[in-house]
Amino acid sequence: MESVFLQNQAVKAFLLYLIQYGNGLLVQYKGVRVNYTRKINHFALFFIPMYLDRVFALENSLELFVFGSFLAISTLAIYVKPVRDRVPFIATMFGSFDRPEDRPRTLLWLSTQITAGFLIVIPMVILFARWGLLDLILIPILINGIGDGLAEPVGVRFGKHTYEAYALFTDKRYVRSLEGSACVFITSILVVAFHYACFSQPQFIAAIIAVPILMTLGEAFAPHTWDTPFLFFIGYMSLFFIALI
C-alpha cells in the first residue's frame, strides 16, 4: 500500500506541476490573465487527485489522507522567492497563480488557505465518520472545487454588479461580483440535489434551501483568496446540523 500511495503522489505532483508550468507559459508568452490560469490550477488540484485515487484503487484511510495533506502543504516550499529566483521552471509555475494584485502576499495567502482548509477537513472527516455521514463529505469539497473555481473567471468576464471583500494582513479591498457569487449558489443547488439519496426528505428540503444560501454568503464574506476554509467550515457545519433533523 505504501508503494502504491507513493506512486500515486508522484503522478499527482508530476501532472499538477506540468499543468502549472503550461499555464505559466500561457501567462508569459500569450498574455492570458492569471485570473484564468489560476482557476485552471484550482480545478486540476481538486479533480486530478480524485481521478488518480480511483485509477490507483487507493484505499481511503485517515492516516494516508493526513500524510497526503502534509505533503501537499510541504511542496509549497518550492515556491519561496530564493528558489524560484534560481529555478526558471518553478518561477514559470509560480507565475500561473501569482496575480499582480496579490503581490507580495501571493504565497502567504495560498499556503495559509491550503493549511487552514486541511485543518478543517481532517477533523470533519473524523466527525462525519463517527456519525455515519461520510456520504456527505464531498458536498463542500465539490461546491468549493466547482462553484468557487468558476466564480472568479465568470466574475472577471461577466461581472457587472460588484462589491468589495477584505483580505488578511492588509487594508486593501478586493472586488468580487454577484455574477461570480451566483456560481457558488447554483453549484450548491446542483451538488446537494445530486446527493438527494443521502438525505431523508426533511433533511433534503433543509439542505437544498440552507446550504446554497450559506455557502454563497460564506464565499461572499470570506477574505480574499481565503474562500476554501470558510466554505469547508460553513458547509460541514450546516450539513452536520441538518443531518440531526
N, C-alpha and C positions, 0 to 999 in steps of 0.2 A: 504493500500500500504506500509506503514511504517513497518508493521509486516512482510509482505512478503519479503521486502527488507532486514530486519534484519535476517530472516531465511536464505535467500539466502547467505548473507555474512557469517553467521555462518557455513553453509555447505561448502562454498568455503574454509574458513580457515581450517576447520577440514580436508578436503581432501588434501589440499596443504601441511599442516603440516605433515599429515600421509605419503605422498609421500616423503617429505624431510627426515623424520625420517627413512623410509625404505631405501632411498638412502644413508643416513649416515651410516646405518648398513652395507651396501654393501662396503662402503669405509673402515670402521673399521675392519670388520671381513673377507671380501672376497678380499680385496686389489684392488677393482675396482677403476680406475682412476677418480679423481674428475672432470676431463675434460668431462667425460661421464655423471656422475650423475648430474653435474651442468646443463647440457643441457636437461636432463630429467625434472629437475625442471623448466627449461625455457619453454619447451613445455607445461607442466602442467599449468604454470602460464598464458599462453596465451589461451589455449583451454578449460580448465575446466570452467573458468568464462563464456565463450561464450556458452558452453553447458548448464550450470546451469541457465543462464538468460532465455534460452528457456524453460527449464523444469519448472521454476517458473513463466513463462509467465510474466516476469518483464517488465513493460513499460519503454521504454527508455526516460530519461529526463536528461537535463544538470545538474540539481540540484543533482539528485541521482548519476550521474557519478562523479561529483566533490566530493561529500561526500564519495563515494566508493574509489576514488583516495586518499583522505586524510586518510582513514582507512588503505589502503594498505601501505602507507608510514609510518604511525604511528606504525604499527605492527612490523616494523624492529627494534624498540627499544628493543624488547625482546632478540635480539642477541648481545647486548653490553656485553663486557667481564665480568663485575661483575655479570650479570645474568647468562650467560652460564657457568661460573665457578662454580655456585651454583646449577644449574639445569641440570643434565646429559641429560635429554630428549632434551633440547634446544641445548646443546653442540653437540649432535649427529646430530640434524637437521643442525646446522651451518656447521658441517663437510662435509655435502653433497655438499656445494658450496664454501668451503674455499680452493682454490687452493694454494699449498705451495708457488708458485711463486708470488702470490698476497699479501702474508703476509708482513707487518701488516696492509695493506690498503684494505683488502677484503671488510669489511663492509662500509668503507668510499666510495669506488668506487661504490659498489652496491646501497647504499642509494642515492648518488648524481645522479647516472644514472637513477634510477627509478623516482626520483623527477623531474629531467630535462625532462624526457620523458613525464610525465603528464603535465608539464608546457608548453610543445609544443602541445600535443594532444588537450588539453582543448580549447585554442583559435582557433585551426584549426577546431575543430568541430563547433564552433560558426561561423567562416568564411565560411566553406563549407555549413552550414545550410542556411546562408543568401543568398548564391549564388545558392542554389538548387543543390548542388553537394554531398549530403550525400551518394549517391550510390557509391561514390569513396572512402569513408572514411576508409574502411577496407583494401585497397590495401597496403599502407605502413605497416600496422599492420601485415598483413599476410606475407609480404615479410620478415619483421623482425622476426616474430614468427617462420616461417618455414626455410627461407634461412639462417638467422644468426644462428638459432638453429642448423642447420646441418653443418655450416661452421667449427666450432671447432672440433667436433668428426671426420668429414671427413678429416680435415687437420691433426689431430693427427694420424689418421690411415693410410691415403694415401698421405699426403702432402710431395712432393719431391722438389717442387720449392718454396722456402721460401723467405720472405722479412721481414723487421723489422717495427714495429709500436712503437710509443712512448706512454707514459702514463702520466696522470695528477699527479702532486705533486712528481715526481721522474724523474731522468735522465736515469733510466734503460730502456732498449729496449726489446720488446717482439716479438716473432716470429709468423708470420702468413704465410699462404701458398696460392698459386694461386689456388690449388685444392679446398681449403675452400672457397675462394672468388668466385669460379665458382658456388658454391651452391646458392649464392645470385643472381648471374646473371641468372641462369636457373630458379630459383624460380620466379624472377621478370617477366620473359617472360611468364611463365605459369599463374601467378596471373593476369597480365594485360590481357592476352588472355581470361581468364575466365570472365573478366568484359567487354568483347567486346561490349555487348549490351548497355553499359553505355556511349559509345563514338560515335561521328559521325565518318565517315570513315577517314577524315583528322586527327581528334584527335587520333583515334586508331593507325594510322600509326606513328604519332609523339610519342605516348606513348610507343608503342612496341619497338621503336628504342631508345628513350631517357631514359626512366625510368630504364631499366636494366643496362645501362651503368652508369648512375648517381648513382644508388643505390649501384652498385658494387664498384665504386670509393669511395663512402661515407663510405662503410664498410671498405675498404682498408686503408683509411687515418684517420679514426676515432681513437681517443685514445683507448688504451687497456681497455677493459670492458665497454667502453662508446659508443658502436655501436648504441644503441637504439635511443638516442636523435638525433644523426646525421642522421640515416636512416629515422626517422619520419620527421625531418625538410626538408631534401632533397626530400623525397617522396611527401610530401604535397605541397611543393612549385612548384615542377615540374608538378604535376598534376593540380594545380590551373592555372598555366600559359598555359598549354596545353588545358585546358577547355575553355580558352578565344579564341582559334582558331576558 
